[in-house]
């Protein structure tokens, strides 16, 4: 996800509405994946050391993704705002 968010608009072969549709689709997939990861973390037993390490690693990735989303070139799209919000919910 992080690599995707750092791609510049000029690097895409699509333009206009087709580009917007592709970006919305990509970000929707990332949002669904992040939501699934967040839900799976809620079912993890946090008493074990390995579970805590998994939780910390996942939260670090979500924070990094939220930061990338905040500063990406796609931030003005509503779907990017929704992705950022879902990442923040996952972190909290």
mmCIF file as gemmi writes it, N, C-alpha and C atoms, coordinates in Angstrom:
data_model
loop_
_atom_site.group_PDB
_atom_site.id
_atom_site.type_symbol
_atom_site.label_atom_id
_atom_site.label_alt_id
_atom_site.label_comp_id
_atom_site.label_asym_id
_atom_site.label_entity_id
_atom_site.label_seq_id
_atom_site.pdbx_PDB_ins_code
_atom_site.Cartn_x
_atom_site.Cartn_y
_atom_site.Cartn_z
_atom_site.occupancy
_atom_site.B_iso_or_equiv
_atom_site.pdbx_formal_charge
_atom_site.auth_seq_id
_atom_site.auth_asym_id
_atom_site.pdbx_PDB_model_num
ATOM 1 N N . UNK Axp A 1 ? 0.825 -1.188 0 1 0 ? 1 A 1
ATOM 2 C CA . UNK Axp A 1 ? 0 0 0 1 0 ? 1 A 1
ATOM 3 C C . UNK Axp A 1 ? 0.87 1.253 0 1 0 ? 1 A 1
ATOM 4 N N . UNK Axp A 2 ? 1.931 1.238 0.78 1 0 ? 2 A 1
ATOM 5 C CA . UNK Axp A 2 ? 2.762 2.431 0.874 1 0 ? 2 A 1
ATOM 6 C C . UNK Axp A 2 ? 3.373 2.808 -0.465 1 0 ? 2 A 1
ATOM 7 N N . UNK Axp A 3 ? 3.838 1.802 -1.19 1 0 ? 3 A 1
ATOM 8 C CA . UNK Axp A 3 ? 4.43 2.076 -2.505 1 0 ? 3 A 1
ATOM 9 C C . UNK Axp A 3 ? 3.375 2.667 -3.444 1 0 ? 3 A 1
ATOM 10 N N . UNK Axp A 4 ? 2.159 2.135 -3.381 1 0 ? 4 A 1
ATOM 11 C CA . UNK Axp A 4 ? 1.079 2.638 -4.224 1 0 ? 4 A 1
ATOM 12 C C . UNK Axp A 4 ? 0.779 4.105 -3.934 1 0 ? 4 A 1
ATOM 13 N N . UNK Axp A 5 ? 0.712 4.465 -2.666 1 0 ? 5 A 1
ATOM 14 C CA . UNK Axp A 5 ? 0.377 5.835 -2.293 1 0 ? 5 A 1
ATOM 15 C C . UNK Axp A 5 ? 1.451 6.837 -2.708 1 0 ? 5 A 1
ATOM 16 N N . UNK Axp A 6 ? 2.66 6.344 -2.947 1 0 ? 6 A 1
ATOM 17 C CA . UNK Axp A 6 ? 3.759 7.238 -3.319 1 0 ? 6 A 1
ATOM 18 C C . UNK Axp A 6 ? 3.926 7.378 -4.836 1 0 ? 6 A 1
ATOM 19 N N . UNK Axp A 7 ? 3.08 6.71 -5.62 1 0 ? 7 A 1
ATOM 20 C CA . UNK Axp A 7 ? 3.141 6.812 -7.081 1 0 ? 7 A 1
ATOM 21 C C . UNK Axp A 7 ? 2.59 8.173 -7.512 1 0 ? 7 A 1
ATOM 22 N N . UNK Axp A 8 ? 3.299 8.847 -8.351 1 0 ? 8 A 1
ATOM 23 C CA . UNK Axp A 8 ? 2.863 10.163 -8.842 1 0 ? 8 A 1
ATOM 24 C C . UNK Axp A 8 ? 1.852 10.003 -9.956 1 0 ? 8 A 1
ATOM 25 N N . UNK Axp A 9 ? 0.991 10.967 -10.093 1 0 ? 9 A 1
ATOM 26 C CA . UNK Axp A 9 ? -0.069 10.952 -11.1 1 0 ? 9 A 1
ATOM 27 C C . UNK Axp A 9 ? 0.511 10.82 -12.512 1 0 ? 9 A 1
ATOM 28 N N . UNK Axp A 10 ? 1.628 11.444 -12.765 1 0 ? 10 A 1
ATOM 29 C CA . UNK Axp A 10 ? 2.217 11.405 -14.103 1 0 ? 10 A 1
ATOM 30 C C . UNK Axp A 10 ? 2.788 10.037 -14.471 1 0 ? 10 A 1
ATOM 31 N N . UNK Axp A 11 ? 2.967 9.164 -13.479 1 0 ? 11 A 1
ATOM 32 C CA . UNK Axp A 11 ? 3.527 7.837 -13.723 1 0 ? 11 A 1
ATOM 33 C C . UNK Axp A 11 ? 2.493 6.816 -14.187 1 0 ? 11 A 1
ATOM 34 N N . UNK Axp A 12 ? 1.217 7.183 -14.2 1 0 ? 12 A 1
ATOM 35 C CA . UNK Axp A 12 ? 0.171 6.273 -14.622 1 0 ? 12 A 1
ATOM 36 C C . UNK Axp A 12 ? -0.056 6.397 -16.114 1 0 ? 12 A 1
ATOM 37 N N . UNK Axp A 13 ? -0.402 5.284 -16.749 1 0 ? 13 A 1
ATOM 38 C CA . UNK Axp A 13 ? -0.686 5.326 -18.181 1 0 ? 13 A 1
ATOM 39 C C . UNK Axp A 13 ? -2.105 5.802 -18.444 1 0 ? 13 A 1
ATOM 40 N N . UNK Axp A 14 ? -3.019 5.574 -17.483 1 0 ? 14 A 1
ATOM 41 C CA . UNK Axp A 14 ? -4.392 6.039 -17.637 1 0 ? 14 A 1
ATOM 42 C C . UNK Axp A 14 ? -4.475 7.534 -17.333 1 0 ? 14 A 1
ATOM 43 N N . UNK Axp A 15 ? -5.519 8.161 -17.847 1 0 ? 15 A 1
ATOM 44 C CA . UNK Axp A 15 ? -5.721 9.58 -17.589 1 0 ? 15 A 1
ATOM 45 C C . UNK Axp A 15 ? -7.199 9.835 -17.323 1 0 ? 15 A 1
ATOM 46 N N . UNK Axp A 16 ? -7.491 10.958 -16.722 1 0 ? 16 A 1
ATOM 47 C CA . UNK Axp A 16 ? -8.863 11.404 -16.52 1 0 ? 16 A 1
ATOM 48 C C . UNK Axp A 16 ? -9.697 10.481 -15.656 1 0 ? 16 A 1
ATOM 49 N N . UNK Axp A 17 ? -10.92 10.23 -16.096 1 0 ? 17 A 1
ATOM 50 C CA . UNK Axp A 17 ? -11.871 9.436 -15.326 1 0 ? 17 A 1
ATOM 51 C C . UNK Axp A 17 ? -11.396 8 -15.138 1 0 ? 17 A 1
ATOM 52 N N . UNK Axp A 18 ? -10.743 7.421 -16.136 1 0 ? 18 A 1
ATOM 53 C CA . UNK Axp A 18 ? -10.245 6.054 -16.035 1 0 ? 18 A 1
ATOM 54 C C . UNK Axp A 18 ? -9.204 5.939 -14.913 1 0 ? 18 A 1
ATOM 55 N N . UNK Axp A 19 ? -8.353 6.938 -14.791 1 0 ? 19 A 1
ATOM 56 C CA . UNK Axp A 19 ? -7.357 6.964 -13.721 1 0 ? 19 A 1
ATOM 57 C C . UNK Axp A 19 ? -8.044 7.059 -12.36 1 0 ? 19 A 1
ATOM 58 N N . UNK Axp A 20 ? -9.048 7.923 -12.257 1 0 ? 20 A 1
ATOM 59 C CA . UNK Axp A 20 ? -9.769 8.096 -10.998 1 0 ? 20 A 1
ATOM 60 C C . UNK Axp A 20 ? -10.464 6.798 -10.58 1 0 ? 20 A 1
ATOM 61 N N . UNK Axp A 21 ? -11.059 6.09 -11.529 1 0 ? 21 A 1
ATOM 62 C CA . UNK Axp A 21 ? -11.717 4.815 -11.244 1 0 ? 21 A 1
ATOM 63 C C . UNK Axp A 21 ? -10.69 3.796 -10.754 1 0 ? 21 A 1
ATOM 64 N N . UNK Axp A 22 ? -9.541 3.736 -11.396 1 0 ? 22 A 1
ATOM 65 C CA . UNK Axp A 22 ? -8.508 2.782 -10.986 1 0 ? 22 A 1
ATOM 66 C C . UNK Axp A 22 ? -7.995 3.096 -9.583 1 0 ? 22 A 1
ATOM 67 N N . UNK Axp A 23 ? -7.752 4.362 -9.298 1 0 ? 23 A 1
ATOM 68 C CA . UNK Axp A 23 ? -7.262 4.761 -7.981 1 0 ? 23 A 1
ATOM 69 C C . UNK Axp A 23 ? -8.312 4.443 -6.91 1 0 ? 23 A 1
ATOM 70 N N . UNK Axp A 24 ? -9.574 4.763 -7.178 1 0 ? 24 A 1
ATOM 71 C CA . UNK Axp A 24 ? -10.652 4.456 -6.228 1 0 ? 24 A 1
ATOM 72 C C . UNK Axp A 24 ? -10.737 2.963 -5.945 1 0 ? 24 A 1
ATOM 73 N N . UNK Axp A 25 ? -10.59 2.152 -6.991 1 0 ? 25 A 1
ATOM 74 C CA . UNK Axp A 25 ? -10.63 0.703 -6.823 1 0 ? 25 A 1
ATOM 75 C C . UNK Axp A 25 ? -9.47 0.221 -5.97 1 0 ? 25 A 1
ATOM 76 N N . UNK Axp A 26 ? -8.263 0.691 -6.279 1 0 ? 26 A 1
ATOM 77 C CA . UNK Axp A 26 ? -7.074 0.298 -5.513 1 0 ? 26 A 1
ATOM 78 C C . UNK Axp A 26 ? -7.235 0.685 -4.043 1 0 ? 26 A 1
ATOM 79 N N . UNK Axp A 27 ? -7.653 1.904 -3.784 1 0 ? 27 A 1
ATOM 80 C CA . UNK Axp A 27 ? -7.787 2.361 -2.408 1 0 ? 27 A 1
ATOM 81 C C . UNK Axp A 27 ? -8.906 1.626 -1.673 1 0 ? 27 A 1
ATOM 82 N N . UNK Axp A 28 ? -9.964 1.253 -2.374 1 0 ? 28 A 1
ATOM 83 C CA . UNK Axp A 28 ? -11.043 0.465 -1.763 1 0 ? 28 A 1
ATOM 84 C C . UNK Axp A 28 ? -10.533 -0.906 -1.331 1 0 ? 28 A 1
ATOM 85 N N . UNK Axp A 29 ? -9.702 -1.506 -2.164 1 0 ? 29 A 1
ATOM 86 C CA . UNK Axp A 29 ? -9.117 -2.807 -1.822 1 0 ? 29 A 1
ATOM 87 C C . UNK Axp A 29 ? -8.235 -2.667 -0.591 1 0 ? 29 A 1
ATOM 88 N N . UNK Axp A 30 ? -7.407 -1.631 -0.538 1 0 ? 30 A 1
ATOM 89 C CA . UNK Axp A 30 ? -6.547 -1.422 0.624 1 0 ? 30 A 1
ATOM 90 C C . UNK Axp A 30 ? -7.367 -1.165 1.885 1 0 ? 30 A 1
ATOM 91 N N . UNK Axp A 31 ? -8.469 -0.443 1.731 1 0 ? 31 A 1
ATOM 92 C CA . UNK Axp A 31 ? -9.325 -0.172 2.881 1 0 ? 31 A 1
ATOM 93 C C . UNK Axp A 31 ? -9.937 -1.478 3.402 1 0 ? 31 A 1
ATOM 94 N N . UNK Axp A 32 ? -10.394 -2.327 2.501 1 0 ? 32 A 1
ATOM 95 C CA . UNK Axp A 32 ? -10.975 -3.61 2.908 1 0 ? 32 A 1
ATOM 96 C C . UNK Axp A 32 ? -9.922 -4.492 3.576 1 0 ? 32 A 1
ATOM 97 N N . UNK Axp A 33 ? -8.708 -4.515 3.024 1 0 ? 33 A 1
ATOM 98 C CA . UNK Axp A 33 ? -7.63 -5.314 3.611 1 0 ? 33 A 1
ATOM 99 C C . UNK Axp A 33 ? -7.256 -4.803 4.997 1 0 ? 33 A 1
ATOM 100 N N . UNK Axp A 34 ? -7.189 -3.499 5.152 1 0 ? 34 A 1
ATOM 101 C CA . UNK Axp A 34 ? -6.867 -2.921 6.463 1 0 ? 34 A 1
ATOM 102 C C . UNK Axp A 34 ? -7.969 -3.24 7.464 1 0 ? 34 A 1
ATOM 103 N N . UNK Axp A 35 ? -9.22 -3.161 7.03 1 0 ? 35 A 1
ATOM 104 C CA . UNK Axp A 35 ? -10.339 -3.499 7.908 1 0 ? 35 A 1
ATOM 105 C C . UNK Axp A 35 ? -10.296 -4.949 8.355 1 0 ? 35 A 1
ATOM 106 N N . UNK Axp A 36 ? -9.959 -5.837 7.441 1 0 ? 36 A 1
ATOM 107 C CA . UNK Axp A 36 ? -9.856 -7.253 7.77 1 0 ? 36 A 1
ATOM 108 C C . UNK Axp A 36 ? -8.716 -7.494 8.759 1 0 ? 36 A 1
ATOM 109 N N . UNK Axp A 37 ? -7.606 -6.841 8.536 1 0 ? 37 A 1
ATOM 110 C CA . UNK Axp A 37 ? -6.462 -6.98 9.434 1 0 ? 37 A 1
ATOM 111 C C . UNK Axp A 37 ? -6.807 -6.461 10.83 1 0 ? 37 A 1
ATOM 112 N N . UNK Axp A 38 ? -7.521 -5.356 10.888 1 0 ? 38 A 1
ATOM 113 C CA . UNK Axp A 38 ? -7.933 -4.787 12.174 1 0 ? 38 A 1
ATOM 114 C C . UNK Axp A 38 ? -8.884 -5.748 12.9 1 0 ? 38 A 1
ATOM 115 N N . UNK Axp A 39 ? -9.84 -6.326 12.176 1 0 ? 39 A 1
ATOM 116 C CA . UNK Axp A 39 ? -10.771 -7.266 12.792 1 0 ? 39 A 1
ATOM 117 C C . UNK Axp A 39 ? -10.058 -8.513 13.288 1 0 ? 39 A 1
ATOM 118 N N . UNK Axp A 40 ? -9.082 -8.991 12.522 1 0 ? 40 A 1
ATOM 119 C CA . UNK Axp A 40 ? -8.358 -10.185 12.958 1 0 ? 40 A 1
ATOM 120 C C . UNK Axp A 40 ? -7.512 -9.891 14.192 1 0 ? 40 A 1
ATOM 121 N N . UNK Axp A 41 ? -7.022 -8.672 14.308 1 0 ? 41 A 1
ATOM 122 C CA . UNK Axp A 41 ? -6.245 -8.308 15.499 1 0 ? 41 A 1
ATOM 123 C C . UNK Axp A 41 ? -7.115 -8.288 16.746 1 0 ? 41 A 1
ATOM 124 N N . UNK Axp A 42 ? -8.365 -7.929 16.591 1 0 ? 42 A 1
ATOM 125 C CA . UNK Axp A 42 ? -9.243 -7.863 17.757 1 0 ? 42 A 1
ATOM 126 C C . UNK Axp A 42 ? -9.521 -9.241 18.333 1 0 ? 42 A 1
ATOM 127 N N . UNK Axp A 43 ? -9.32 -10.282 17.541 1 0 ? 43 A 1
ATOM 128 C CA . UNK Axp A 43 ? -9.556 -11.639 18.035 1 0 ? 43 A 1
ATOM 129 C C . UNK Axp A 43 ? -8.283 -12.3 18.564 1 0 ? 43 A 1
ATOM 130 N N . UNK Axp A 44 ? -7.153 -11.612 18.511 1 0 ? 44 A 1
ATOM 131 C CA . UNK Axp A 44 ? -5.883 -12.17 18.966 1 0 ? 44 A 1
ATOM 132 C C . UNK Axp A 44 ? -5.815 -12.111 20.487 1 0 ? 44 A 1
ATOM 133 N N . UNK Axp A 45 ? -5.337 -13.179 21.075 1 0 ? 45 A 1
ATOM 134 C CA . UNK Axp A 45 ? -5.126 -13.22 22.52 1 0 ? 45 A 1
ATOM 135 C C . UNK Axp A 45 ? -3.893 -12.381 22.844 1 0 ? 45 A 1
ATOM 136 N N . UNK Axp A 46 ? -4.085 -11.279 23.537 1 0 ? 46 A 1
ATOM 137 C CA . UNK Axp A 46 ? -2.993 -10.345 23.8 1 0 ? 46 A 1
ATOM 138 C C . UNK Axp A 46 ? -2.141 -10.722 25.008 1 0 ? 46 A 1
ATOM 139 N N . UNK Axp A 47 ? -2.373 -11.881 25.597 1 0 ? 47 A 1
ATOM 140 C CA . UNK Axp A 47 ? -1.578 -12.287 26.747 1 0 ? 47 A 1
ATOM 141 C C . UNK Axp A 47 ? -0.231 -12.869 26.344 1 0 ? 47 A 1
ATOM 142 N N . UNK Axp A 48 ? -0.143 -13.395 25.151 1 0 ? 48 A 1
ATOM 143 C CA . UNK Axp A 48 ? 1.102 -13.994 24.695 1 0 ? 48 A 1
ATOM 144 C C . UNK Axp A 48 ? 2.073 -12.965 24.158 1 0 ? 48 A 1
ATOM 145 N N . UNK Axp A 49 ? 3.375 -13.23 24.321 1 0 ? 49 A 1
ATOM 146 C CA . UNK Axp A 49 ? 4.414 -12.307 23.862 1 0 ? 49 A 1
ATOM 147 C C . UNK Axp A 49 ? 4.395 -12.169 22.336 1 0 ? 49 A 1
ATOM 148 N N . UNK Axp A 50 ? 4.21 -13.284 21.63 1 0 ? 50 A 1
ATOM 149 C CA . UNK Axp A 50 ? 4.193 -13.222 20.163 1 0 ? 50 A 1
ATOM 150 C C . UNK Axp A 50 ? 2.973 -12.456 19.656 1 0 ? 50 A 1
ATOM 151 N N . UNK Axp A 51 ? 1.86 -12.565 20.366 1 0 ? 51 A 1
ATOM 152 C CA . UNK Axp A 51 ? 0.654 -11.829 19.98 1 0 ? 51 A 1
ATOM 153 C C . UNK Axp A 51 ? 0.862 -10.325 20.125 1 0 ? 51 A 1
ATOM 154 N N . UNK Axp A 52 ? 1.534 -9.935 21.205 1 0 ? 52 A 1
ATOM 155 C CA . UNK Axp A 52 ? 1.818 -8.514 21.407 1 0 ? 52 A 1
ATOM 156 C C . UNK Axp A 52 ? 2.764 -7.992 20.338 1 0 ? 52 A 1
ATOM 157 N N . UNK Axp A 53 ? 3.734 -8.8 19.949 1 0 ? 53 A 1
ATOM 158 C CA . UNK Axp A 53 ? 4.678 -8.398 18.9 1 0 ? 53 A 1
ATOM 159 C C . UNK Axp A 53 ? 3.945 -8.235 17.568 1 0 ? 53 A 1
ATOM 160 N N . UNK Axp A 54 ? 3.04 -9.149 17.287 1 0 ? 54 A 1
ATOM 161 C CA . UNK Axp A 54 ? 2.231 -9.067 16.065 1 0 ? 54 A 1
ATOM 162 C C . UNK Axp A 54 ? 1.379 -7.801 16.071 1 0 ? 54 A 1
ATOM 163 N N . UNK Axp A 55 ? 0.758 -7.524 17.196 1 0 ? 55 A 1
ATOM 164 C CA . UNK Axp A 55 ? -0.073 -6.33 17.323 1 0 ? 55 A 1
ATOM 165 C C . UNK Axp A 55 ? 0.751 -5.06 17.126 1 0 ? 55 A 1
ATOM 166 N N . UNK Axp A 56 ? 1.904 -4.981 17.75 1 0 ? 56 A 1
ATOM 167 C CA . UNK Axp A 56 ? 2.753 -3.796 17.619 1 0 ? 56 A 1
ATOM 168 C C . UNK Axp A 56 ? 3.23 -3.613 16.182 1 0 ? 56 A 1
ATOM 169 N N . UNK Axp A 57 ? 3.624 -4.699 15.531 1 0 ? 57 A 1
ATOM 170 C CA . UNK Axp A 57 ? 4.068 -4.621 14.143 1 0 ? 57 A 1
ATOM 171 C C . UNK Axp A 57 ? 2.962 -4.169 13.211 1 0 ? 57 A 1
ATOM 172 N N . UNK Axp A 58 ? 1.767 -4.709 13.411 1 0 ? 58 A 1
ATOM 173 C CA . UNK Axp A 58 ? 0.63 -4.341 12.57 1 0 ? 58 A 1
ATOM 174 C C . UNK Axp A 58 ? 0.241 -2.88 12.78 1 0 ? 58 A 1
ATOM 175 N N . UNK Axp A 59 ? 0.212 -2.446 14.035 1 0 ? 59 A 1
ATOM 176 C CA . UNK Axp A 59 ? -0.128 -1.051 14.309 1 0 ? 59 A 1
ATOM 177 C C . UNK Axp A 59 ? 0.913 -0.102 13.717 1 0 ? 59 A 1
ATOM 178 N N . UNK Axp A 60 ? 2.186 -0.498 13.74 1 0 ? 60 A 1
ATOM 179 C CA . UNK Axp A 60 ? 3.23 0.334 13.123 1 0 ? 60 A 1
ATOM 180 C C . UNK Axp A 60 ? 2.988 0.467 11.617 1 0 ? 60 A 1
ATOM 181 N N . UNK Axp A 61 ? 2.603 -0.638 10.98 1 0 ? 61 A 1
ATOM 182 C CA . UNK Axp A 61 ? 2.297 -0.584 9.539 1 0 ? 61 A 1
ATOM 183 C C . UNK Axp A 61 ? 1.083 0.289 9.256 1 0 ? 61 A 1
ATOM 184 N N . UNK Axp A 62 ? 0.054 0.194 10.1 1 0 ? 62 A 1
ATOM 185 C CA . UNK Axp A 62 ? -1.138 1.015 9.907 1 0 ? 62 A 1
ATOM 186 C C . UNK Axp A 62 ? -0.817 2.496 10.092 1 0 ? 62 A 1
ATOM 187 N N . UNK Axp A 63 ? 0.017 2.814 11.065 1 0 ? 63 A 1
ATOM 188 C CA . UNK Axp A 63 ? 0.414 4.213 11.277 1 0 ? 63 A 1
ATOM 189 C C . UNK Axp A 63 ? 1.192 4.721 10.069 1 0 ? 63 A 1
ATOM 190 N N . UNK Axp A 64 ? 2.108 3.904 9.559 1 0 ? 64 A 1
ATOM 191 C CA . UNK Axp A 64 ? 2.89 4.291 8.388 1 0 ? 64 A 1
ATOM 192 C C . UNK Axp A 64 ? 1.991 4.49 7.172 1 0 ? 64 A 1
ATOM 193 N N . UNK Axp A 65 ? 1.009 3.613 7.015 1 0 ? 65 A 1
ATOM 194 C CA . UNK Axp A 65 ? 0.072 3.737 5.894 1 0 ? 65 A 1
ATOM 195 C C . UNK Axp A 65 ? -0.793 4.98 6.039 1 0 ? 65 A 1
ATOM 196 N N . UNK Axp A 66 ? -1.249 5.271 7.257 1 0 ? 66 A 1
ATOM 197 C CA . UNK Axp A 66 ? -2.06 6.468 7.477 1 0 ? 66 A 1
ATOM 198 C C . UNK Axp A 66 ? -1.26 7.718 7.167 1 0 ? 66 A 1
ATOM 199 N N . UNK Axp A 67 ? 0.01 7.735 7.563 1 0 ? 67 A 1
ATOM 200 C CA . UNK Axp A 67 ? 0.86 8.882 7.266 1 0 ? 67 A 1
ATOM 201 C C . UNK Axp A 67 ? 1.07 9.038 5.76 1 0 ? 67 A 1
ATOM 202 N N . UNK Axp A 68 ? 1.299 7.925 5.069 1 0 ? 68 A 1
ATOM 203 C CA . UNK Axp A 68 ? 1.469 7.98 3.616 1 0 ? 68 A 1
ATOM 204 C C . UNK Axp A 68 ? 0.201 8.478 2.938 1 0 ? 68 A 1
ATOM 205 N N . UNK Axp A 69 ? -0.938 8.045 3.434 1 0 ? 69 A 1
ATOM 206 C CA . UNK Axp A 69 ? -2.218 8.471 2.866 1 0 ? 69 A 1
ATOM 207 C C . UNK Axp A 69 ? -2.43 9.97 3.075 1 0 ? 69 A 1
ATOM 208 N N . UNK Axp A 70 ? -2.002 10.457 4.224 1 0 ? 70 A 1
ATOM 209 C CA . UNK Axp A 70 ? -2.157 11.867 4.547 1 0 ? 70 A 1
ATOM 210 C C . UNK Axp A 70 ? -1.364 12.762 3.589 1 0 ? 70 A 1
ATOM 211 N N . UNK Axp A 71 ? -0.191 12.301 3.167 1 0 ? 71 A 1
ATOM 212 C CA . UNK Axp A 71 ? 0.685 13.112 2.334 1 0 ? 71 A 1
ATOM 213 C C . UNK Axp A 71 ? 0.706 12.701 0.863 1 0 ? 71 A 1
ATOM 214 N N . UNK Axp A 72 ? -0.145 11.741 0.469 1 0 ? 72 A 1
ATOM 215 C CA . UNK Axp A 72 ? -0.097 11.265 -0.915 1 0 ? 72 A 1
ATOM 216 C C . UNK Axp A 72 ? -0.797 12.241 -1.867 1 0 ? 72 A 1
ATOM 217 N N . UNK Axp A 73 ? -0.533 12.048 -3.14 1 0 ? 73 A 1
ATOM 218 C CA . UNK Axp A 73 ? -1.126 12.918 -4.155 1 0 ? 73 A 1
ATOM 219 C C . UNK Axp A 73 ? -2.616 12.653 -4.331 1 0 ? 73 A 1
ATOM 220 N N . UNK Axp A 74 ? -3.11 11.55 -3.793 1 0 ? 74 A 1
ATOM 221 C CA . UNK Axp A 74 ? -4.512 11.176 -3.95 1 0 ? 74 A 1
ATOM 222 C C . UNK Axp A 74 ? -5.364 11.639 -2.774 1 0 ? 74 A 1
ATOM 223 N N . UNK Axp A 75 ? -4.807 12.382 -1.851 1 0 ? 75 A 1
ATOM 224 C CA . UNK Axp A 75 ? -5.498 12.722 -0.608 1 0 ? 75 A 1
ATOM 225 C C . UNK Axp A 75 ? -6.807 13.482 -0.806 1 0 ? 75 A 1
ATOM 226 N N . UNK Axp A 76 ? -6.997 14.11 -1.94 1 0 ? 76 A 1
ATOM 227 C CA . UNK Axp A 76 ? -8.228 14.866 -2.173 1 0 ? 76 A 1
ATOM 228 C C . UNK Axp A 76 ? -9.407 13.978 -2.576 1 0 ? 76 A 1
ATOM 229 N N . UNK Axp A 77 ? -9.121 12.718 -2.908 1 0 ? 77 A 1
ATOM 230 C CA . UNK Axp A 77 ? -10.196 11.802 -3.257 1 0 ? 77 A 1
ATOM 231 C C . UNK Axp A 77 ? -10.917 11.349 -1.987 1 0 ? 77 A 1
ATOM 232 N N . UNK Axp A 78 ? -12.221 11.228 -2.059 1 0 ? 78 A 1
ATOM 233 C CA . UNK Axp A 78 ? -13.005 10.815 -0.889 1 0 ? 78 A 1
ATOM 234 C C . UNK Axp A 78 ? -12.585 9.443 -0.386 1 0 ? 78 A 1
ATOM 235 N N . UNK Axp A 79 ? -12.256 8.53 -1.292 1 0 ? 79 A 1
ATOM 236 C CA . UNK Axp A 79 ? -11.872 7.18 -0.895 1 0 ? 79 A 1
ATOM 237 C C . UNK Axp A 79 ? -10.573 7.197 -0.091 1 0 ? 79 A 1
ATOM 238 N N . UNK Axp A 80 ? -9.675 8.11 -0.4 1 0 ? 80 A 1
ATOM 239 C CA . UNK Axp A 80 ? -8.437 8.219 0.37 1 0 ? 80 A 1
ATOM 240 C C . UNK Axp A 80 ? -8.741 8.721 1.774 1 0 ? 80 A 1
ATOM 241 N N . UNK Axp A 81 ? -9.675 9.63 1.882 1 0 ? 81 A 1
ATOM 242 C CA . UNK Axp A 81 ? -10.099 10.123 3.186 1 0 ? 81 A 1
ATOM 243 C C . UNK Axp A 81 ? -10.726 8.993 3.998 1 0 ? 81 A 1
ATOM 244 N N . UNK Axp A 82 ? -11.524 8.147 3.348 1 0 ? 82 A 1
ATOM 245 C CA . UNK Axp A 82 ? -12.142 7.01 4.026 1 0 ? 82 A 1
ATOM 246 C C . UNK Axp A 82 ? -11.091 6.001 4.474 1 0 ? 82 A 1
ATOM 247 N N . UNK Axp A 83 ? -10.083 5.763 3.625 1 0 ? 83 A 1
ATOM 248 C CA . UNK Axp A 83 ? -8.994 4.86 3.983 1 0 ? 83 A 1
ATOM 249 C C . UNK Axp A 83 ? -8.247 5.402 5.191 1 0 ? 83 A 1
ATOM 250 N N . UNK Axp A 84 ? -7.933 6.678 5.172 1 0 ? 84 A 1
ATOM 251 C CA . UNK Axp A 84 ? -7.222 7.309 6.286 1 0 ? 84 A 1
ATOM 252 C C . UNK Axp A 84 ? -8.043 7.169 7.572 1 0 ? 84 A 1
ATOM 253 N N . UNK Axp A 85 ? -9.334 7.408 7.486 1 0 ? 85 A 1
ATOM 254 C CA . UNK Axp A 85 ? -10.208 7.284 8.662 1 0 ? 85 A 1
ATOM 255 C C . UNK Axp A 85 ? -10.226 5.856 9.197 1 0 ? 85 A 1
ATOM 256 N N . UNK Axp A 86 ? -10.315 4.878 8.304 1 0 ? 86 A 1
ATOM 257 C CA . UNK Axp A 86 ? -10.344 3.491 8.761 1 0 ? 86 A 1
ATOM 258 C C . UNK Axp A 86 ? -9.002 3.078 9.371 1 0 ? 86 A 1
ATOM 259 N N . UNK Axp A 87 ? -7.902 3.622 8.862 1 0 ? 87 A 1
ATOM 260 C CA . UNK Axp A 87 ? -6.601 3.346 9.463 1 0 ? 87 A 1
ATOM 261 C C . UNK Axp A 87 ? -6.51 3.944 10.851 1 0 ? 87 A 1
ATOM 262 N N . UNK Axp A 88 ? -7.045 5.16 11.017 1 0 ? 88 A 1
ATOM 263 C CA . UNK Axp A 88 ? -7.036 5.785 12.331 1 0 ? 88 A 1
ATOM 264 C C . UNK Axp A 88 ? -7.889 5.006 13.329 1 0 ? 88 A 1
ATOM 265 N N . UNK Axp A 89 ? -9.033 4.493 12.871 1 0 ? 89 A 1
ATOM 266 C CA . UNK Axp A 89 ? -9.885 3.686 13.742 1 0 ? 89 A 1
ATOM 267 C C . UNK Axp A 89 ? -9.127 2.425 14.162 1 0 ? 89 A 1
ATOM 268 N N . UNK Axp A 90 ? -8.408 1.842 13.222 1 0 ? 90 A 1
ATOM 269 C CA . UNK Axp A 90 ? -7.639 0.636 13.537 1 0 ? 90 A 1
ATOM 270 C C . UNK Axp A 90 ? -6.529 0.896 14.535 1 0 ? 90 A 1
ATOM 271 N N . UNK Axp A 91 ? -5.919 2.047 14.444 1 0 ? 91 A 1
ATOM 272 C CA . UNK Axp A 91 ? -4.849 2.397 15.366 1 0 ? 91 A 1
ATOM 273 C C . UNK Axp A 91 ? -5.394 2.634 16.766 1 0 ? 91 A 1
ATOM 274 N N . UNK Axp A 92 ? -6.574 3.25 16.838 1 0 ? 92 A 1
ATOM 275 C CA . UNK Axp A 92 ? -7.152 3.535 18.149 1 0 ? 92 A 1
ATOM 276 C C . UNK Axp A 92 ? -7.751 2.274 18.722 1 0 ? 92 A 1
